[in-house]
Amino acid sequence: MRVLHVSGDSITRIAAQHNTDPGERPLHGAQLMYALLWRRYVAAVLRARPTETGPHDAIFLNLMHNVRGLIGVEHYVGNAVGAAYVPSTIDELRTLSVAALTRKIKPFVNSVTPGATVDLYRALADMSSEFVLKAALKVFTPGSNMTISNISRLPFLEIDFGLGAPIAVLCGTYPTENLAIWLPNRSGGVDIHFGLKDDIYAEIRTDEVLAEYVQFTD
């Protein structure tokens, strides 16, 4: 699991740099970071494994979305997550600006409903369905998919079982490839725990665009 630290200042800076259209509603820096990280991850895969995918191949971002506010159960604290699948192509990812890509992602997040989530997991549970076969192919093709789960706003650092406040929030060392989990950092900002193989991480590590906003902790 690779850890990429994005400071609060970096999130503020990416918002200032990409919210340049006065006719559009400003985008949050974290939302812009979703788009930027997706774009740079796919670029890293293409550099590391140039024969894996073609420019017109379908790719997607799987953005795990909190649906607690949709289920209407007061004080519910269990797991309540829906998957927002954002389709694209490599060509589109290359040509859209970060702000335009962010605006492409947002409607898919807003489309997540309890019914949509139930339908998705029913399809995933049907092992004979064509959907499962296509999903499996995409999941195991590097660069064709990336999953973001941002739980950095959960109050991990406020938990105290009598031993004092936590000094860090970790998600373990066993990685799920292409999964980026966002956790709060005690000094501010977020730590992105990212499951990346060595060759792809080597490209991410030397990416000049990401280096403007990301501190690599290894």
Residue frames as a rotation matrix with the C-alpha (Angstrom) as fourth column:
MET 1
0.586 0.810 0.000 0.00
0.810 -0.586 0.000 0.00
0.000 0.000 -1.000 0.00
ARG 2
-0.519 -0.746 0.417 1.54
0.739 -0.637 -0.219 3.31
0.429 0.195 0.882 -1.07
VAL 3
0.274 0.594 -0.757 0.77
0.870 -0.488 -0.068 6.42
-0.409 -0.640 -0.650 0.94
LEU 4
-0.435 -0.289 0.853 0.40
0.679 -0.727 0.100 9.77
0.591 0.622 0.513 -0.82
HIS 5
-0.227 0.322 -0.919 -0.04
0.818 -0.449 -0.360 12.77
-0.529 -0.833 -0.162 1.48
VAL 6
-0.241 0.258 0.936 -2.09
0.631 -0.691 0.353 15.71
0.737 0.676 0.004 0.22
SER 7
-0.825 -0.141 -0.547 -1.95
0.541 -0.478 -0.692 18.68
-0.164 -0.867 0.471 2.58
GLY 8
0.219 0.920 -0.325 -4.84
0.762 -0.369 -0.532 21.03
-0.609 -0.131 -0.782 3.24
ASP 9
-0.028 -0.320 -0.947 -2.84
-0.282 -0.906 0.315 23.77
-0.959 0.276 -0.065 1.50
SER 10
-0.936 -0.342 0.083 -2.55
-0.043 0.344 0.938 21.59
-0.350 0.874 -0.337 -1.61
ILE 11
-0.351 0.891 0.287 -6.31
0.917 0.389 -0.086 21.03
-0.188 0.233 -0.954 -1.70
THR 12
0.407 0.447 -0.797 -6.85
0.341 -0.884 -0.321 24.79
-0.848 -0.141 -0.511 -1.42
ARG 13
-0.373 -0.678 -0.633 -4.27
-0.375 -0.514 0.771 25.44
-0.848 0.526 -0.063 -4.12
ILE 14
-0.887 0.072 0.456 -5.72
0.407 0.587 0.700 22.98
-0.217 0.807 -0.550 -6.63
ALA 15
0.151 0.988 -0.042 -9.12
0.900 -0.155 -0.408 24.66
-0.410 0.024 -0.912 -6.18
ALA 16
0.333 -0.071 -0.940 -7.64
-0.040 -0.997 0.061 28.09
-0.942 0.017 -0.335 -6.82
GLN 17
-0.638 -0.729 -0.249 -5.75
-0.302 -0.060 0.951 26.92
-0.708 0.682 -0.182 -9.91
HIS 18
-0.917 0.249 0.313 -8.62
0.399 0.618 0.678 25.10
-0.024 0.746 -0.665 -11.62
ASN 19
0.131 0.972 -0.197 -11.66
0.885 -0.204 -0.419 27.21
-0.448 -0.120 -0.886 -10.73
THR 20
-0.757 -0.577 -0.306 -10.94
0.348 -0.753 0.558 29.75
-0.553 0.316 0.771 -13.46
ASP 21
-0.661 0.597 0.454 -14.35
0.462 -0.152 0.874 29.97
0.591 0.787 -0.175 -15.18
PRO 22
-0.960 0.267 0.082 -16.43
-0.241 -0.640 -0.730 32.75
-0.143 -0.720 0.679 -13.51
GLY 23
-0.263 0.918 -0.296 -19.60
-0.879 -0.102 0.465 31.37
0.397 0.383 0.834 -15.13
GLU 24
0.048 0.214 -0.976 -19.31
0.030 0.976 0.215 28.00
0.998 -0.039 0.040 -13.38
ARG 25
0.880 0.271 0.389 -19.99
-0.390 -0.056 0.919 27.08
0.271 -0.961 0.056 -9.76
PRO 26
-0.025 -0.984 0.177 -16.64
-0.957 -0.027 -0.289 26.58
0.289 -0.177 -0.941 -7.95
LEU 27
0.589 0.101 -0.802 -15.47
-0.076 0.995 0.070 22.99
0.804 0.019 0.594 -7.48
HIS 28
0.873 -0.292 0.390 -14.06
-0.404 0.013 0.915 21.70
-0.272 -0.956 -0.107 -4.19
GLY 29
0.061 -0.965 -0.255 -10.34
-0.997 -0.048 -0.054 20.93
0.039 0.258 -0.965 -4.21
ALA 30
-0.409 -0.174 0.896 -10.95
-0.413 0.911 -0.012 17.32
-0.814 -0.375 -0.444 -3.12
GLN 31
0.613 0.694 0.379 -13.29
0.089 0.416 -0.905 16.76
-0.785 0.588 0.193 -6.07
LEU 32
0.748 -0.430 -0.505 -10.68
-0.659 -0.389 -0.644 18.19
0.080 0.815 -0.574 -8.43
MET 33
-0.277 -0.890 0.363 -8.11
-0.913 0.361 0.189 15.88
-0.300 -0.279 -0.912 -6.84
TYR 34
0.225 0.425 0.877 -10.30
-0.065 0.905 -0.421 12.87
-0.972 0.037 0.231 -7.71
ALA 35
0.973 0.230 -0.014 -10.14
-0.012 -0.007 -1.000 13.83
-0.230 0.973 -0.004 -11.39
LEU 36
0.445 -0.877 -0.179 -6.44
-0.877 -0.387 -0.284 14.69
0.180 0.283 -0.942 -11.33
LEU 37
-0.250 -0.553 0.795 -5.46
-0.710 0.663 0.238 11.45
-0.659 -0.504 -0.558 -9.58
TRP 38
0.511 0.512 0.690 -7.56
0.125 0.750 -0.650 9.37
-0.850 0.418 0.319 -12.00
ARG 39
0.964 -0.131 -0.233 -5.98
-0.264 -0.333 -0.905 11.10
0.041 0.934 -0.355 -14.99
ARG 40
0.165 -0.985 0.045 -2.41
-0.975 -0.170 -0.142 10.74
0.148 -0.020 -0.989 -13.72
TYR 41
-0.028 -0.111 0.993 -2.96
-0.458 0.885 0.086 7.11
-0.889 -0.452 -0.076 -12.67
VAL 42
0.812 0.373 0.449 -4.07
0.214 0.526 -0.823 6.15
-0.543 0.764 0.348 -16.19
ALA 43
0.778 -0.593 -0.208 -1.13
-0.551 -0.483 -0.680 8.09
0.303 0.644 -0.702 -17.65
ALA 44
-0.053 -0.817 0.574 1.24
-0.939 0.236 0.249 6.15
-0.339 -0.526 -0.780 -15.34
VAL 45
0.287 0.228 0.930 -0.23
-0.040 0.973 -0.226 2.81
-0.957 0.028 0.289 -16.46
LEU 46
0.990 0.127 0.062 0.21
0.060 0.019 -0.998 3.77
-0.128 0.992 0.011 -20.12
ARG 47
0.420 -0.906 -0.048 3.85
-0.865 -0.384 -0.323 4.65
0.274 0.177 -0.945 -19.52
ALA 48
-0.224 -0.521 0.824 4.54
-0.782 0.600 0.167 1.47
-0.581 -0.607 -0.542 -17.53
ARG 49
-0.473 0.180 0.862 2.51
0.327 0.945 -0.018 -0.89
-0.818 0.274 -0.506 -19.74
PRO 50
-0.589 0.191 -0.785 1.89
-0.580 -0.777 0.245 0.78
-0.563 0.600 0.569 -23.12
THR 51
-0.829 0.261 -0.494 0.25
-0.312 0.518 0.796 -2.29
0.464 0.814 -0.348 -24.68
GLU 52
-0.875 0.482 -0.049 -2.36
0.325 0.509 -0.797 -2.85
-0.359 -0.714 -0.602 -21.97
THR 53
0.138 0.979 -0.149 -5.06
0.593 -0.203 -0.779 -0.49
-0.793 0.019 -0.609 -23.30
GLY 54
-0.465 -0.216 0.858 -5.86
0.867 -0.308 0.392 1.44
0.180 0.926 0.331 -26.49
PRO 55
-0.999 -0.048 0.006 -6.89
0.046 -0.981 -0.189 5.11
0.015 -0.188 0.982 -26.80
HIS 56
-0.409 0.912 -0.005 -10.54
-0.674 -0.299 0.675 4.28
0.614 0.280 0.738 -27.49
ASP 57
-0.528 0.189 -0.828 -10.89
0.436 0.897 -0.073 1.55
0.728 -0.400 -0.556 -24.87
ALA 58
0.480 0.771 0.419 -13.58
-0.119 -0.416 0.902 2.06
0.869 -0.482 -0.108 -22.26
ILE 59
-0.672 -0.618 -0.409 -12.29
0.397 0.165 -0.903 2.84
0.625 -0.769 0.134 -18.77
PHE 60
0.431 0.869 0.242 -14.09
0.216 -0.359 0.908 3.87
0.876 -0.339 -0.343 -15.61
LEU 61
-0.759 -0.468 0.452 -13.72
-0.322 -0.332 -0.886 5.49
0.565 -0.819 0.101 -12.22
ASN 62
0.103 0.749 -0.655 -15.56
0.553 0.504 0.663 3.77
0.827 -0.430 -0.362 -9.38
LEU 63
-0.655 -0.265 0.708 -16.28
-0.319 -0.751 -0.577 6.42
0.685 -0.604 0.407 -6.77
MET 64
-0.448 0.472 -0.759 -17.62
0.774 0.630 -0.065 4.92
0.448 -0.617 -0.647 -3.55
HIS 65
-0.523 0.385 0.761 -20.42
-0.202 -0.923 0.328 7.20
0.828 0.018 0.560 -2.39
ASN 66
-0.978 0.184 -0.095 -21.92
0.123 0.148 -0.981 7.67
-0.166 -0.972 -0.167 1.07
VAL 67
-0.504 0.861 0.069 -25.67
0.026 -0.065 0.998 6.93
0.863 0.505 0.010 0.92
ARG 68
-0.749 0.217 -0.626 -26.46
0.662 0.225 -0.715 7.30
-0.015 -0.950 -0.312 4.62
GLY 69
-0.785 0.434 -0.442 -28.42
-0.256 -0.877 -0.406 10.47
-0.563 -0.205 0.800 3.87
LEU 70
-0.600 0.543 -0.587 -30.58
-0.703 -0.009 0.711 8.59
0.381 0.839 0.387 1.37
ILE 71
-0.687 0.270 -0.675 -31.81
0.220 0.962 0.161 5.68
0.692 -0.038 -0.720 3.46
GLY 72
-0.052 0.783 0.620 -33.88
-0.477 -0.565 0.673 7.67
0.877 -0.261 0.403 5.97
VAL 73
0.540 0.165 -0.825 -32.81
0.555 0.667 0.497 5.78
0.633 -0.726 0.269 9.09
GLU 74
0.696 -0.215 0.685 -31.99
-0.468 -0.860 0.206 8.12
0.544 -0.464 -0.699 11.95
HIS 75
0.415 -0.647 0.639 -28.66
-0.845 -0.014 0.534 7.59
-0.337 -0.762 -0.553 13.75
TYR 76
0.986 -0.099 0.133 -27.62
0.140 0.928 -0.346 4.75
-0.089 0.360 0.929 11.43
VAL 77
0.447 -0.891 -0.079 -23.86
-0.752 -0.422 0.505 4.17
-0.484 -0.167 -0.859 11.75
GLY 78
0.332 -0.314 0.890 -23.34
0.260 0.937 0.234 0.97
-0.907 0.153 0.392 9.71
ASN 79
-0.752 -0.652 0.094 -21.85
0.211 -0.103 0.972 0.62
-0.624 0.751 0.215 6.28
ALA 80
0.451 0.887 0.101 -23.93
0.463 -0.136 -0.876 2.43
-0.763 0.442 -0.472 3.64
VAL 81
-0.377 -0.721 -0.581 -22.03
-0.305 -0.496 0.813 2.87
-0.875 0.483 -0.033 0.39
GLY 82
0.754 0.561 0.343 -23.06
0.186 0.319 -0.929 2.98
-0.631 0.764 0.137 -3.24
ALA 83
-0.320 -0.895 0.312 -20.79
0.573 0.080 0.816 2.69
-0.755 0.440 0.487 -6.25
ALA 84
0.685 0.431 -0.588 -20.86
-0.185 -0.677 -0.712 5.51
-0.705 0.597 -0.384 -8.80
TYR 85
-0.008 -0.670 0.742 -19.30
0.724 0.508 0.466 4.19
-0.689 0.541 0.481 -12.02
VAL 86
0.489 0.072 -0.870 -18.04
-0.341 -0.902 -0.266 7.02
-0.803 0.427 -0.416 -14.24
PRO 87
0.495 -0.300 0.815 -17.28
0.713 0.677 -0.184 5.82
-0.497 0.672 0.549 -17.80
SER 88
0.550 -0.374 -0.747 -14.71
-0.539 -0.842 0.025 7.42
-0.638 0.389 -0.665 -20.05
THR 89
0.882 -0.435 0.183 -12.00
0.438 0.612 -0.659 6.61
0.174 0.661 0.730 -22.61
ILE 90
0.088 -0.937 -0.338 -8.27
0.862 -0.099 0.498 7.21
-0.500 -0.335 0.799 -22.54
ASP 91
-0.456 -0.216 0.863 -8.62
0.752 -0.613 0.244 9.80
0.476 0.760 0.442 -25.30
GLU 92
0.504 0.732 0.458 -11.24
0.311 -0.649 0.695 11.70
0.806 -0.208 -0.555 -23.31
LEU 93
0.771 -0.259 -0.582 -9.12
0.595 -0.033 0.803 11.60
-0.227 -0.965 0.129 -20.17
ARG 94
-0.275 -0.951 0.139 -6.22
0.926 -0.223 0.305 13.09
-0.259 0.212 0.942 -22.11
THR 95
-0.527 0.050 0.848 -8.22
0.593 -0.693 0.410 15.92
0.608 0.720 0.335 -23.67
LEU 96
0.592 0.799 0.104 -10.60
0.454 -0.437 0.777 17.08
0.667 -0.412 -0.621 -20.92
SER 97
-0.250 -0.594 0.765 -9.33
-0.438 -0.635 -0.637 19.67
0.863 -0.494 -0.102 -18.48
VAL 98
-0.898 -0.111 -0.425 -9.24
0.306 0.537 -0.786 18.68
0.315 -0.837 -0.448 -14.81
ALA 99
-0.741 0.669 -0.063 -12.23
-0.433 -0.547 -0.716 20.95
-0.513 -0.503 0.695 -14.12
ALA 100
-0.123 0.713 -0.690 -14.22
-0.958 0.095 0.269 19.50
0.257 0.695 0.672 -17.04
LEU 101
-0.468 -0.102 -0.878 -13.43
-0.065 0.995 -0.081 15.96
0.881 0.019 -0.472 -15.92
THR 102
-0.984 0.128 -0.126 -14.56
0.131 0.031 -0.991 16.83
-0.123 -0.991 -0.048 -12.39
ARG 103
-0.429 0.872 -0.235 -17.85
-0.783 -0.489 -0.384 18.17
-0.449 0.019 0.893 -13.75
LYS 104
-0.193 0.316 -0.929 -18.27
-0.663 0.656 0.360 14.92
0.723 0.686 0.083 -15.70
ILE 105
-0.794 -0.207 -0.572 -17.87
0.202 0.796 -0.570 12.91
0.573 -0.568 -0.590 -12.48
LYS 106
-0.919 0.332 0.212 -20.33
-0.351 -0.445 -0.824 14.87
-0.179 -0.831 0.526 -10.31
PRO 107
-0.088 0.970 -0.227 -23.63
-0.977 -0.040 0.208 13.88
0.193 0.240 0.951 -12.05
PHE 108
-0.070 0.019 -0.997 -22.77
-0.158 0.987 0.030 10.20
0.985 0.160 -0.066 -11.67
VAL 109
-0.929 -0.254 -0.270 -22.29
0.235 0.160 -0.959 10.67
0.287 -0.954 -0.089 -7.93
ASN 110
-0.708 0.701 0.085 -25.60
-0.644 -0.592 -0.485 12.52
-0.290 -0.398 0.870 -7.72
SER 111
-0.094 0.698 -0.710 -27.34
-0.803 0.368 0.468 9.69
0.588 0.614 0.526 -9.58
VAL 112
-0.804 -0.239 -0.544 -26.68
0.072 0.870 -0.488 7.16
0.590 -0.432 -0.682 -6.81
THR 113
-0.010 0.853 0.522 -29.95
-0.898 -0.238 0.371 6.17
0.441 -0.465 0.768 -5.10
PRO 114
-0.261 -0.038 0.965 -30.86
-0.693 0.703 -0.159 3.29
-0.673 -0.710 -0.210 -2.79
GLY 115
0.729 0.623 0.283 -32.64
-0.234 0.616 -0.752 1.61
-0.643 0.482 0.595 -5.71
ALA 116
0.689 -0.550 -0.473 -29.67
-0.587 -0.039 -0.809 2.01
0.426 0.835 -0.350 -8.02
THR 117
-0.305 -0.835 0.459 -27.38
-0.950 0.233 -0.206 0.53
0.065 -0.499 -0.864 -5.37
VAL 118
0.084 0.424 0.902 -29.68
-0.457 0.820 -0.344 -2.50
-0.886 -0.383 0.263 -4.91
ASP 119
0.939 0.306 -0.159 -29.82
-0.262 0.332 -0.906 -3.08
-0.225 0.892 0.392 -8.68
LEU 120
0.291 -0.916 -0.275 -26.03
-0.837 -0.105 -0.537 -2.90
0.463 0.386 -0.798 -8.94
TYR 121
-0.498 -0.566 0.657 -25.39
-0.836 0.513 -0.192 -5.45
-0.229 -0.645 -0.729 -6.21
ARG 122
0.462 0.678 0.572 -28.09
-0.332 0.730 -0.597 -7.77
-0.822 0.086 0.563 -7.56
ALA 123
0.877 -0.177 -0.447 -26.28
-0.431 0.124 -0.894 -7.72
0.213 0.976 0.033 -10.92
LEU 124
-0.108 -0.990 0.091 -22.95
-0.911 0.062 -0.407 -8.41
0.397 -0.127 -0.909 -9.21
ALA 125
-0.257 0.066 0.964 -24.49
-0.711 0.663 -0.235 -11.33
-0.654 -0.746 -0.124 -7.30
ASP 126
0.798 0.575 0.180 -25.72
-0.267 0.605 -0.750 -12.98
-0.540 0.551 0.637 -10.52
MET 127
-0.110 -0.981 0.163 -22.62
-0.279 0.188 0.942 -14.91
-0.954 0.058 -0.295 -11.61
SER 128
-0.151 0.103 0.983 -24.24
0.787 0.614 0.056 -15.90
-0.598 0.782 -0.174 -14.91
SER 129
0.786 0.562 -0.258 -24.85
0.325 -0.731 -0.600 -12.34
-0.526 0.387 -0.757 -16.04
GLU 130
0.439 -0.601 0.668 -22.90
0.768 -0.134 -0.626 -10.65
0.466 0.788 0.403 -18.83
PHE 131
0.789 -0.096 0.607 -22.45
-0.279 -0.936 0.215 -7.67
0.547 -0.339 -0.765 -16.52
VAL 132
0.816 -0.483 0.318 -20.28
-0.201 0.278 0.939 -9.72
-0.542 -0.830 0.130 -14.15
LEU 133
0.471 -0.656 0.590 -18.07
0.824 0.566 -0.029 -10.98
-0.315 0.499 0.807 -16.98
LYS 134
0.453 -0.271 0.849 -17.51
0.473 -0.734 -0.487 -7.47
0.756 0.622 -0.204 -18.36
ALA 135
0.858 -0.103 0.504 -16.88
-0.439 -0.656 0.614 -6.08
0.268 -0.748 -0.607 -14.88
ALA 136
0.749 -0.599 0.283 -14.34
0.197 0.610 0.767 -8.81
-0.632 -0.519 0.575 -14.11
LEU 137
0.397 -0.603 0.692 -12.49
0.902 0.116 -0.417 -8.13
0.171 0.789 0.589 -17.37
LYS 138
0.523 -0.149 0.839 -12.25
0.067 -0.974 -0.215 -4.42
0.850 0.168 -0.499 -16.59
VAL 139
0.939 -0.120 0.321 -11.28
-0.340 -0.196 0.920 -4.90
-0.048 -0.973 -0.225 -12.96
PHE 140
0.560 -0.746 0.360 -8.28
0.325 0.597 0.733 -7.06
-0.762 -0.293 0.577 -13.90
THR 141
0.389 -0.463 0.796 -7.04
0.846 -0.162 -0.507 -4.87
0.364 0.871 0.329 -16.76
PRO 142
-0.219 -0.524 -0.823 -4.55
0.814 -0.564 0.143 -2.30
-0.539 -0.639 0.549 -15.40
GLY 143
-0.961 -0.191 -0.201 -5.55
0.093 -0.904 0.417 1.26
-0.261 0.382 0.886 -16.19
SER 144
-0.615 0.776 0.140 -9.11
0.282 0.050 0.958 0.37
0.737 0.628 -0.250 -17.13
ASN 145
0.542 0.839 -0.050 -10.45
0.346 -0.169 0.923 1.10
0.766 -0.517 -0.382 -13.68
MET 146
-0.754 -0.653 0.076 -9.69
0.165 -0.299 -0.940 2.93
0.636 -0.696 0.333 -10.48
THR 147
0.326 0.865 -0.381 -11.68
0.647 0.089 0.757 3.04
0.690 -0.493 -0.531 -7.23
ILE 148
-0.679 -0.454 0.578 -11.72
-0.093 -0.727 -0.680 5.96
0.729 -0.515 0.451 -4.79
SER 149
0.330 0.735 -0.592 -13.15
0.693 0.238 0.681 5.63
0.642 -0.635 -0.431 -1.29
ASN 150
-0.500 -0.488 0.716 -12.91
-0.023 -0.819 -0.574 8.92
0.866 -0.303 0.398 0.59
ILE 151
0.491 0.626 -0.605 -13.60
0.610 0.248 0.752 8.41
0.621 -0.739 -0.260 4.29
SER 152
-0.538 -0.841 0.062 -11.40
0.582 -0.423 -0.695 11.26
0.610 -0.337 0.717 5.46
ARG 153
-0.373 0.446 0.813 -14.35
-0.495 -0.837 0.232 13.11
0.785 -0.316 0.533 7.02
LEU 154
0.597 0.516 -0.614 -15.17
0.246 0.612 0.752 10.31
0.764 -0.600 0.239 9.45
PRO 155
0.614 -0.297 0.731 -14.02
-0.661 -0.700 0.271 11.37
0.431 -0.650 -0.626 12.96
PHE 156
0.567 -0.465 -0.680 -11.28
0.395 0.878 -0.272 8.77
0.723 -0.114 0.681 13.39
LEU 157
-0.417 -0.898 0.143 -8.97
0.337 -0.299 -0.893 11.18
0.844 -0.324 0.427 15.18
GLU 158
-0.197 0.427 0.882 -11.63
-0.777 -0.617 0.125 12.05
0.598 -0.661 0.453 17.77
ILE 159
0.654 0.432 -0.621 -11.90
-0.057 0.847 0.529 8.46
0.754 -0.310 0.578 19.03
ASP 160
-0.379 -0.753 0.538 -10.55
-0.714 -0.132 -0.687 7.95
0.588 -0.645 -0.488 22.53
PHE 161
0.460 0.499 -0.734 -10.85
0.020 0.821 0.571 4.62
0.888 -0.277 0.368 24.36
GLY 162
0.997 -0.076 -0.003 -9.02
-0.005 -0.105 0.994 5.98
-0.076 -0.992 -0.105 27.39
LEU 163
0.334 -0.931 0.145 -5.54
0.837 0.364 0.409 5.77
-0.433 -0.015 0.901 25.83
GLY 164
-0.277 -0.384 -0.881 -5.56
-0.036 -0.912 0.409 9.23
-0.960 0.145 0.238 24.27
ALA 165
0.631 0.530 -0.566 -6.30
-0.515 -0.260 -0.817 10.39
-0.580 0.807 0.108 20.76
PRO 166
0.712 -0.363 0.602 -4.94
0.596 0.765 -0.243 8.32
-0.372 0.532 0.761 17.85
ILE 167
-0.010 -0.802 -0.597 -1.62
-0.070 -0.595 0.801 9.40
-0.998 0.049 -0.050 16.38
ALA 168
-0.775 -0.206 -0.597 -2.46
-0.594 -0.081 0.800 8.17
-0.213 0.975 -0.060 12.86
VAL 169
0.378 0.878 0.296 -5.13
-0.531 0.467 -0.708 6.43
-0.759 0.110 0.642 10.80
LEU 170
-0.699 -0.664 -0.264 -4.01
-0.638 0.413 0.650 3.42
-0.323 0.623 -0.713 8.76
CYS 171
0.428 0.880 -0.205 -5.84
-0.888 0.368 -0.276 0.91
-0.167 0.301 0.939 6.58
GLY 172
0.659 -0.218 0.720 -3.37
0.012 0.960 0.280 -1.97
-0.752 -0.176 0.635 6.73
THR 173
-0.219 -0.888 -0.404 -0.56
-0.591 -0.208 0.779 -3.08
-0.776 0.410 -0.479 4.46
TYR 174
-0.543 0.059 0.837 -2.34
0.510 0.816 0.273 -5.62
-0.667 0.576 -0.473 2.25
PRO 175
-0.687 0.199 -0.699 -3.30
-0.445 -0.875 0.188 -3.67
-0.575 0.441 0.690 -0.89
THR 176
0.271 0.726 0.632 -6.26
0.548 0.424 -0.722 -3.94
-0.792 0.542 -0.283 -3.21
GLU 177
-0.661 -0.663 0.352 -4.87
0.653 -0.276 0.706 -3.05
-0.371 0.696 0.615 -6.61
ASN 178
-0.630 0.293 0.719 -6.17
0.445 -0.623 0.643 0.25
0.637 0.725 0.262 -8.07
LEU 179
0.493 0.820 -0.291 -8.03
0.714 -0.190 0.673 1.13
0.497 -0.540 -0.680 -4.83
ALA 180
-0.611 -0.622 0.490 -7.28
0.243 -0.736 -0.632 4.56
0.754 -0.267 0.601 -3.34
ILE 181
0.341 0.691 -0.638 -8.56
0.848 0.066 0.525 5.01
0.405 -0.720 -0.563 0.23
TRP 182
-0.194 -0.335 0.922 -8.55
0.011 -0.940 -0.340 8.57
0.981 -0.056 0.186 1.57
LEU 183
0.349 0.213 -0.913 -7.93
0.872 0.284 0.400 8.88
0.344 -0.935 -0.087 5.32
PRO 184
0.931 0.015 0.365 -7.42
-0.075 -0.970 0.232 11.95
0.357 -0.244 -0.902 7.52
ASN 185
-0.050 -0.979 -0.198 -3.93
0.598 0.130 -0.791 13.01
0.800 -0.158 0.579 8.49
ARG 186
0.294 0.203 -0.934 -3.44
0.950 -0.172 0.262 14.31
-0.107 -0.964 -0.243 12.03
SER 187
-0.537 -0.588 -0.605 -1.55
0.509 -0.798 0.323 17.37
-0.673 -0.134 0.728 10.77
GLY 188
0.084 0.655 -0.751 -4.30
-0.429 -0.656 -0.621 18.19
-0.899 0.374 0.226 8.27
GLY 189
-0.245 -0.108 -0.964 -5.13
-0.968 0.078 0.237 17.16
0.049 0.991 -0.124 4.74
VAL 190
0.795 0.562 0.229 -5.49
-0.552 0.826 -0.113 13.54
-0.253 -0.037 0.967 3.71
ASP 191
-0.497 -0.836 0.232 -3.38
-0.619 0.529 0.581 10.43
-0.609 0.145 -0.780 3.26
ILE 192
0.505 0.614 -0.606 -4.28
-0.863 0.360 -0.353 8.45
0.001 0.702 0.712 0.14
HIS 193
-0.257 -0.513 0.819 -3.52
-0.448 0.814 0.370 4.75
-0.857 -0.272 -0.439 0.65
PHE 194
0.427 0.335 -0.840 -3.18
-0.883 -0.044 -0.467 3.46
-0.194 0.941 0.277 -2.90
GLY 195
0.393 -0.246 0.886 -2.78
0.030 0.966 0.255 -0.15
-0.919 -0.074 0.387 -4.04
LEU 196
0.765 -0.216 -0.607 -0.17
-0.642 -0.340 -0.688 0.08
-0.057 0.915 -0.399 -6.82
LYS 197
0.817 -0.543 0.193 2.27
0.553 0.833 0.005 -2.44
-0.163 0.102 0.981 -8.26
ASP 198
0.133 -0.884 -0.448 5.95
0.538 -0.315 0.782 -1.50
-0.832 -0.345 0.433 -8.39
ASP 199
-0.587 -0.449 0.674 6.16
0.802 -0.208 0.560 -0.54
-0.111 0.869 0.482 -12.08
ILE 200
0.219 0.745 0.631 3.08
0.688 -0.576 0.442 1.69
0.692 0.337 -0.638 -11.97
TYR 201
0.828 0.065 -0.557 4.09
0.506 -0.514 0.693 3.27
-0.241 -0.856 -0.458 -8.66
ALA 202
-0.214 -0.974 -0.069 7.51
0.768 -0.212 0.604 4.08
-0.604 0.076 0.794 -10.12
GLU 203
-0.495 0.117 0.861 5.74
0.707 -0.522 0.477 6.16
0.505 0.845 0.175 -12.77
ILE 204
0.644 0.764 0.043 3.38
0.547 -0.499 0.672 7.78
0.535 -0.409 -0.739 -10.24
ARG 205
0.504 -0.510 -0.697 6.37
0.737 -0.166 0.655 8.58
-0.450 -0.844 0.292 -8.02
THR 206
-0.586 -0.805 -0.088 8.06
0.589 -0.498 0.636 10.61
-0.556 0.321 0.767 -10.77
ASP 207
0.066 0.708 0.703 4.92
0.954 -0.250 0.162 12.29
0.291 0.660 -0.693 -12.15
GLU 208
-0.848 -0.521 0.099 5.66
0.483 -0.836 -0.260 16.03
0.218 -0.172 0.961 -12.26
VAL 209
-0.287 0.824 0.488 1.97
-0.209 -0.551 0.808 17.01
0.935 0.130 0.330 -12.25
LEU 210
0.617 0.534 -0.578 1.18
0.387 0.433 0.814 15.04
0.685 -0.726 0.061 -9.09
ALA 211
-0.209 -0.818 -0.537 4.38
0.926 0.011 -0.377 16.25
0.314 -0.576 0.755 -7.45
GLU 212
-0.598 0.051 0.800 2.85
-0.024 -0.999 0.045 19.75
0.801 0.008 0.598 -7.31
TYR 213
0.141 0.819 0.557 0.22
-0.742 -0.285 0.607 18.54
0.656 -0.498 0.567 -4.83
VAL 214
0.913 0.269 -0.307 1.38
-0.090 0.866 0.491 15.20
0.398 -0.421 0.815 -3.40
GLN 215
0.015 -0.901 0.434 4.07
-0.996 -0.049 -0.068 14.28
0.083 -0.431 -0.898 -0.90
PHE 216
0.480 0.070 -0.875 5.24
-0.240 0.969 -0.054 10.66
0.844 0.236 0.482 -1.28
THR 217
0.699 -0.065 0.712 5.90
-0.712 -0.148 0.686 9.16
0.061 -0.987 -0.150 2.12
ASP 218
0.902 -0.417 0.115 8.32
0.391 0.899 0.196 6.37
-0.185 -0.132 0.974 1.17
